[in-house]
């Protein structure tokens, strides 16, 4: 039984590390996507101001 518990603890710790890495990758991806959205919004706003000023 002791070996079973030890193996379970090792599996949980490895799984936890993988879950933490996966969560970090998702956070980085979300930051990049939100940065892309902000850049797109700023570009669209600048283009709208340019078009309005041109008329």
Secondary structure, DSSP 8 states (H G I E B T S, - for coil): -HHHHHHHHHHHHHHHHHHHHHHHHHHHHHHHHHHHHHHHHHHHHHHHHHHHHH-
